[in-house]
Amino acid sequence: MEIKSYQNQAELLVKEYLLADSVIPYTSVICGICACKMVYDLTQLFSNVYIKSYPGLSKLQRTEWSNRSISTFHAIFIAIMSLYFVFWSNLYSDHEYAGPITFRSSALSTFTLGVLHHLLSVAGIANPMLTGEGQVYTFMVLISESTTPGINLRWYLDTAGMKRSRAYLINGVVMFVAWL
């Protein structure tokens, strides 16, 4: 019975506070920061156990390694969510909503925009995130994040001493095609 009570309280907290329209932008930024820290720490744990060359890297290279894992995780998340909103979500469908698509937004789309970490794009993201206007165009641009994991993988392969490997060559070809 107590577990059900805690579960109800947690659901209420999420619905009434974390996903309340007025705090979604702030909640998403905080969640993004927490996700970055979690991915950073998990990368260090995983790499120490499963990547043979990781312990031999310098402290600076290990830091770069973990930072690139955040970049890769972020890029995958943003690319998937952007593809979803632009191509599969009904949010920008002419059949579901009335009015111009530039004025459409949802709690999930606003939350997704809030987990971005690019300092220079803060102004470009803040306007559609806070006003709810032009989000479809922002997501169209953010689909380009899908190339970031390939760039980071190339760095990983180079750092791990695999620059002459087949994986490195395939990665280069896939990156070239993705950029086209």
N, C-alpha and C positions, 0 to 999 in steps of 0.2 A: 504494500500500500504506500509506503514512504517513497519507493522508487517512482511510482506513478506520479506522486506529488512533485518530486524533483523534476521529472520529465515535463509535467505541465508548466512548472515555473520556467524551465529552460525554453520551452516553446513560446511562452508568453514574452520572455525577454527578447528572443530573436524577432518575433513578429512586431512587438510594440516598440522596441528600442532600436535594435540593429538594422532592421529593414524598414523603419519608419521613413517616409519620404524625405523628411528634413535632415536626417543624419546619414543617409545612404552614402553620399560622397565621402564623408569623414570615416565611416565604418569601413568602406572599401579600401581607403588608403591605409588604415591601421591593419586590416587583414592582409593587404599586400606586403606591408613591412614584416608582419609576423611570418607570412609564407616565405619571404626571402631568407629570413633567419633560419627557418626550419630546413629549407632546401640547402642552404650553406652548410649547416651542421650535419645533415644526413649525407651530403656529398663527401665530407671529410671522413665520416665513419665508413661509408661504402668504399671509397677509394683506398683507404688504408688496408681494407680486407681483400678487395677484389682486383685492384690495379697494381700489378707488380712494380711498375716504374714509379709509382706515386711517392713512396717513402724516400726515394733518391732525389726528388725534386727540391729545389731551394725553397725557402720559406715564401719568397715572392712568387715563385711559380705555383706553389700549392694554393696561395691566396688567389692568384689569377684563375687557377683550375676551378676553385669553388665559386668564384664570381661568375665564371662562364656557365656554371651549372644553373645559377639563378637566371642568367640571361636566356639560356636554352629553355628552361621551364616556363619562364614568362612568355617567350616567343611562341611556344607551343600553345599555351593557354590562350593568348590573345588571338593567334591565327585561327584556332578552332572556334572561339567565340565570335570572331568577326565573320568567318565563313557562315556560321550558324545564323547570325542576325541578317546578313546581306542576302543569303540564298535560301534558307530554310525556315526562318522565323516568319510568323504572320505579322509581326510588328510593322514591317514595311510593305505589306501586301495591300494592293488596292481593294481587295475583296473584304478585308476585315475591318478597316478603319476608314473614317472619312477625314478629309483635310489633307494638306500637303505633308509628304513624308518627312520633310525637314523639321517638322514640329513634333514628331513622334518619338517617344521614349518609353521605357519601362523601368521598373525597379532593377531588374536583372541587367539591362543594358547600361544603366547608370552605374551600377556596382562594377560591371566589367571595365568600364572606362576608368574607374577610380583606382584599379590595381596597377595602372601603368607606372613605370619608374623613370621615364626619360625626362630629365630636368628641363631640357630645352623645349620639350613639347607640352609643358605644363599649361601654357597659355592656350595652345591649340586644343588641348583636351579639356581644360577647365570650362571653356564656354559651352560646348555641347553637353558636358556633364552636369553643369549647374543650371543651365537654361533648358535643357532637353531639346534644343534645336540643332539640326544638322548632324545628328548621330549617325545616320546611314552613311554619309560621306566620310566621316571619321573612321567607321569600320571598314569601308572600302580601302582606305589608305593603310589601315592596320593589317590587312591581309598580307602585306609585304613582310610582316614579321615571320612568315613561314620560311624565309630564307636564313634566318639567324641560326637555327640548330645546325645547318650544314656548315656555316662559317665557323661555329664553335667546334664542331666535330673535326674540322680540318686542323684547327689549332691543337686539339687534343692529340690527334694522330701525329702531328709534327713534334709535339712535346714528348710524346711517348716513344719517339725514335722510329716511327713507322712511315716516314716521308716517302720511302720507296716501295711501299706496300700496294697491293691491289686495291685495298679499301681506300687509300688516299687518292688513287687515280679515279676510282668510281665516284668518290665524293666530289672531286673536281668537276667531272662531267655532269653530275646531278646538279651541282651549284650553278654551272653555266646554263643548263636548260632552265632551271628555276628562275634565273634572272631574266631570261628571255620572256 
